Amino acid sequence: MDAIDRKIIAELQADGRLTVTELAQRVALSVAPCHRRLRELERSGAIRGYRAIIDPAAVGLEFEVLVQVTMDREDASTIADFEDGLAAIPEIRHAERLFGDPDYLLRVATTDLTAYQELRDSKLAALPGVQRLTSTIVMKRIVDDRPYPAQPTAGATPRRRQPRRPGKPG
């Protein structure tokens, strides 16, 4: 991935509804090469899709909870069944398996505390292998849906050293 591909990605993260013509202008390419690069980014999986970002309050899901899950069993079958169960619960917005304790971190959106309590007791606690659920209510989102940085900060290609000038100390 080169600098132009990164510019394309940065522009689309800021506005996924850009036309190819608008995108090409913003990244200083003509339309055909921009379109080829865009299709290759999509084909390779660097761009996984396009979607609308919804205001949770507008759809009545502004009550958000972070749930830490500690498992009592971690055999392959239990983990697979647990993760399949998580994927089937639409209120779970994000689910991540972690190293260390807790084993999972979930982000859950419901209408209110009562709806969350029902979800926790009837669905989350009933998932296979669950030992403990620890819930933390989100007070306020500080950073939400931030685009990925256009340039990675770790593991980036090192800068090339400038050749020394003759007569200058090294």
N, C-alpha and C positions, 0 to 999 in steps of 0.2 A: 504494500500500500504506500503510495507516494503522497506528496504534499497536496496535489490536486484532488486525489481521492479523499483525503482528510478534509479539505475545504468543502467538497460535495456533501460529505457526511455532516459536517458542522452546520451547513446551510439547511439541510433537510431536518436536522434535529430542531432547529429554530422555527422552521416553517415547513412541515411535511406536505403542504398543499401547493408548493411552487410548481409551476409548469417547467418543462424541460428548457424552454426558451429563457425563462427568468433565471433558472438555475445556471444555465450556461453563461449568462451575462454576469452573474455574481461571482463565478469562479474563473472568468476570463477565458472561456473556451467557445468555439463555435458549437452549434446545436448537435451535429452528428457525433463528434468525439465525446461530448458531454453525455449524450444518450447512451453510447457504447459503454462508457465508464459506469454509468448508473446501472445499466443492465448487468454488468459484470459484478458490481457490488451486491446486487440483489441475488444473482446466481450463486455467488460464493458464500452467501449467508451473512456477509458483513452488515447488510441491511436486511432485517428479518421481516419487516412489514411496516404498515402505516396504520395509524388509528387516531381516533379523537381522544383528547384528554378531557374527562368529564369532571365537573365540580360535584363532589360528593353531596354537598348540601342541596343542590338542585334536584338530586334523585333520592333524597331522604336517607342517605347513608353517611351522616356526618359523625356518628359515634364510632370511634376507632380504638382498637385495643391491640397492644403487642402481647403476644402469648409465648411464654417460654415453656417448652415441652421437654420433660425428662422422661426417658424410656426406662422400663424395668427389664426389658429384653431387647437385644440387638442382633438376633439371628436374622439371616437374609430373608426368610419368609415373613417374619413379623415386620421388618422394615418395609418390605414391598407392600404388604397389606396396609400398613399405616399410611404410607405415601399415596397409595391408590385411594384410600379413604379421604385423605386431605384434598386430593385433586377433585373429589366429587362434591365438596362443600363450596358452594358459590360465594359465600361470604368471606372466604379466605382470599385475600388479594395477593399476598406474597407468602411463600413458605420456603425456608432455607434450612438445609441440614448443616450443622456446625461441627467443628472439632471442639472437644472439651465439653463443658457443662454450661448451659443446657444443650440437649441434643438437637433441638429444632427451635427456630424463631419464626413465629407466624405474625402476620399483620391481618387483622380481621376488621371488617366494616359491617356495622348493623345500624338499625334505626335508633336504638336507645339501649340503656342498661338492661332493661327487662328482656329485650330480644337477645342481647349478648349472653345473659345468664342462661336463657333457654338453650341457646346454641352450645354454650360451654357444657352444660349438664347433659344434654341429650345426644350431642354429636361428638364434640371434642373428647370428652372424658370417656366415651364409649369406644373410641378407636383402639385397635389392638396394640398392646405393649405400653400404653401410657401409665406411667407411675405418678407423675405430678404435672400439674398445669399451674403456671404462675402468670397472672394477668396484670397488665399495667395499662391504665387508661391514658390515651394520648391527649394531652392538654392543648397542644398547638403544634402545627407543622411549621418548622423553620425552613427546611430545604425540602422541596417536593418536586419530583419529576425533572430534576436538573439534567441537562444533556451531558453525555460523556465528554471529557475534554478532547479537543481536536488533536492534541499532541500528548502521547503518554508521558508520564513523569518518571516512571521507573522502567528499567529494561530498555530504554530507548537506545538507538544506535549512537555510539559515542561520536563526539565532534571530531572532525579530522584536524590534525595538528597542522598549523601553518609552517611551511618550510622556513628554516632559519636563513636570515640574510647573511651574506658573506661579510665578515668583519665585525659582526655583532656577537657579543658573548652569549653562550647557550644557556 
